[in-house]
Amino acid sequence: MAVRSRPYVAAGVRLGQPGWVGRLFEHEAVFSWAMLAPAVLFLLAFVAYPFCYGLYISMTDLATGRAAHFVGLRNFIANTQDPAFWQVTRNTFIYTGGATVLKLLGGLLLALVMNQQFRAKNAVRAAFLLPWIVPTVLSAIAWMWIFDPTFSVINWVLVHLGLVARGPAWLGDGNLAMVAVIIANVWRGIPFYAITLLAALQTIPADLYEAAAIDGASPSQRFVHVTIPFLKPVLAIVTMFSVIWTFSDFQLVYVLTGGGPANATNLFATYAFNLAMGAGQLGQGASIALSMFPPLLLVILALTLYLRRSD
């Protein structure tokens, strides 16, 4: 005897007949926007709004204990007439350029080494991630001890090797302070380059190296004509991220030197913070911070065009 199944009814909707919500999500465009909505709202709340508010503040004379008045581009014009601003600009480009080049070369070298077969390979790869994992402030404090004029291990080695009679004050000397912060930044950033490039190296087919070796290519020729072409897109991407992070670096430099001595290591981020939070000139500080935007935008556009042309 056949039993006739009765359709299940819940909230007035028969099984197999979607309600208005289901019918709404049947449209691909609506479903796509619904999936994107959380990310879009997050970007609007934590990226777009702070950026627009900072742009507004930069065009006012807002200061601690004083109401804001709209001044247009006066803060930006004042920056161009300030010698300290141009020194900060020069420091930022030297810091970014020097650290990025050293991280690129060091990361590529480490990636090539870690791509070889040797004992405890996985443990060594994990150990190389430690500088990247350690919080920036903690690593900066460790580097403060390393560069300390009295307790510095670097100075101890230099003195005992007879290279100097007395260890230099790394963070107190205007010429050495920039070298010191670049060294600390390179130490922290090399793992990002090394691990990323190592992952790219492992995607290169071994057959290409074998074919090149059969054709008589030397190791250097295989590196130039096989390895580098495959790494170019990844190199461009990691370089773009490194430039952005280094150009806007704050924690490492602020903990090590605070921008000193005598503005020798002041970058856009530290100078803007010192003006806004130290001197209370919030509008002027915002204009300094926004000065980072045009160079970074040009870097992003240039690398994006390069990647498109490569594809």
N, C-alpha and C positions, 0 to 999 in steps of 0.2 A: 504494500500500500504506500503510494507516494505521499510524502508529507510536504505540504506546500510551505516553504519558508516565508516568513513574514519579514518584509524589509525593516531594518532597525531604524528607529526614529529617535533622534537626539537633538534637542533644542530646535525642533521644528524642521530639521534638515534631513532628508532621506539619504541613506548610504549610497555613495556613487554620484550624488548630485551636490557639488561643492556650493558652499554659501557665497555671500558677496565677497568675503575675504579671499576665498579660494579663487573665485572668478577674477578678482583684481590681480592676484599674483600669477594668473595665467598669461598676462601680458608681459613679454620679455623686458620691455623698457622699465616697467614699474618694478619688476622683480630685481633688475640690475641696480636701480637707484636705492631700493630697500636694503640691498646688501652693502652698497657703498655709503649709505647714510651715516653709520657710526664713525667710519674713518673720516668722512667729510666734516662731521660735527667736531670731531677731535681736532682736526687741522684748523678749523675756523676758530675754535675756542683757545687753542694753545699756540698757534702760529700766526694766523691772519690778524686776530684781534690785538695781540701784543705788538706786532709789527706796525699796524696802523696807529695804535696809541703812541708808540715810540716816535713815529713820524710826526704826529701832532705835537708831542712834547718838544721835539727838536725845533719846531717853529714857534716856540714860546720862550719867554724868559723865566720859566718856572725855576724857583729856588726854594730852599728850605725856609719856612716861615714867611713866604711871600706869595701872593696870588699870581697866577700865570696871566701874561698878556701876550697876545699874538704879535710876533715880530718878523714873520716871514722867513727869509733866508739869511737874516742877520747873523745867526750863529754859525752858519756854514761859511759866510764871508769872513767872519772873525777868525775862523780856523785857518783859512788860507793866509792870514796875516800874522799868525802865531808861529814863531820859530820852533817852539816845542812840538807843535803839530807835525811839522815837516821832519823833525828828528824822530818822532814816533812812527811816521810813515816809513822812513828809511829803516828804522829798527825792525818793523814788522816784515818788510820785504826781505831783509837780510836773514832774519830768523826763519821765515817760511822757506825761502830758497835754500839756505844752507841745510836745514833739517830735512827738507823733502828730498834733496839730492842724496844725502848720506843715508837716509832710510831706504831709498830706492836701491842704491848700490849694495848696502848691507843686507837688505831683505832678499834681494836676488841671489847674492852669494850664499846666504844661509839656506835658501830654498834649494839651490843646486846641491848643497852638501847634504841636506836632509832627504833629498830624493835618491841618494845612494843607499845601497844595502850595507848595513853594519849592525852590530849587536846593540840591544837596548834602543832600537830606533824609535819605538813608540814612546818610551820614557823621555828621550831627548826632545822629541816633538812637544810633549806635554810640558816639559820644563821651559821651553822657549816661550810658552804662553804666559808665564808668570808675570813678566813686566807689564803685559797688557791687562792682566786680571787684577793686579794689585790696585787699590784705589789711588787716584792721582795724588791726593794730599799726603797719604802715607809714603808713597815713593818720593815725593818732593822733600819730605822731612828726612828721609834716608839720604838723599843727595845733599841736603844741608850739612849733614855730618861728614859726608865724603869730601865736601868742599870746604869744610871748616879749617881756618888757618892754623889752628892749634892741634886738632885731633884728626886732621885729614889723612886718610890712608894714601892718597895720591902724593901729598907733600912728604909723607914718611918715606915713600919709595924714592922720590926725587932726591931727598936729602941723603938717604943711605946709598944711593948710587953715585953720589958726588956730583950730580948735575947742577944743584943749587945749594947755596949755603943756608938759605932759609926759605921755607915754603911760602908761595905767594898767597895773598888773600883773594881767592878766586871770585867770590861774590862781592868783594869790596873794591875791586879794581874795575874801572870803567871799560877797559879793553878786554879783560878776561871774563867779566860777568856774562857777556853775550855768548862767548865760547862755552861757558859752563851751562847755561840754560839750553843751548843747542845740543850739547852732549846728553843732558838729561832727557830732552825730548826725543832724541834719536834712540836712546836706550828703551824708552817706553813705546815708541812707535814701530820699531823694527819687526816685532812679532806679527803685527797686522800684515805687513808686506810679505814676510816670510811664509806664513801659513796660507795666505791667499795665492801667492805665486806657486807654492808647492802644490796646491790643489790644481792649478792650471797646468803645471808640468806633468802631472799624472794623467792628464787627458790627451797628451800628445801620443799618437800611435807609435809603437816601437818599430813598426815596419819602415817608417820614414827614416829613422836613424840607420837601420840596417841597409836600406837602399842607398843612402848617402855614403855609408862606409864602403859598400861594394863599389860605388863609383869613384872611390879614392878620396873622398872628402876627409880632411883632418878634423880633430875634435873642435878646433876653433871655427872652422868653416861650418860644421854641423850646428854649432851654437848660433852662428850668425844667420845662417840660411834656413834653419829648421826651427830652432827654439824661439828665437826672437820674434819671427812672424806670428807664431801661435800665441805668444805672450802679449803682443801689442794691445789687443782690446782690454785685457785684464790690467796691464800696466797703466793704461789710460784711466781706467775706472778707479783703481787704488790711488793713483796720483791725484785725481780729482778730490777724492775723499780726504786724502792726507793734506792737501793744500787748504781745504775748507777748515778742517780741524786745527791745523797749525796756525793758520792766519787768524783764527778767532780764539786762539788758546788764551786761557786766563789762569786757571788754578795753578799750574806748574810754575809759571813765571811769578805770579803774585806771592806764592808761598816762599819761593827761593829768594827773590830780590825785592818784591813789591814795586818793581819798575825802576829801581835804582841800580847803582848809585848815579845821581844826577841825570836821571832819565835815560841812562845808558841801555836799559833793557825794557823801557816802557813800550808796550804794544798798544794797539787800538783798544783792546779789551781792558787792559789794566789802566790805561790813561782815562778812558771813559768812566771806569769805576771810581778812580781817585777823584775825578772832577765832580761826579754826581754824588757819591756817598761820603767822600772825604771833605770836599769843599762845599758841598750843598748846592752846586750849580747843575740842577737836574736837566734843564733844557740844553745847556752846553754839552753835558755829558752824553745826552741822547744823540746830539748831532755828531759827536765823535764816533759813537758806536755805529751809526748809520753810514759813516764813511767807509766801513768795511764792505758795504753791499755792492757798489759798482765794480770793484776789482774781482770779487768772488763771482759776480754775475758774468763777467767777461770770461773768467776761467771756465765756468760751467758751460757757457755757450760754445767756447772754442773746442773743448773736449767733446761736447755732444756732436758738433759738426764733424769733428775728426772721426768719431765712431761711425757716424752715418756714412761718411765717405769710404771708410774701410769696409763697411758691410756691402 
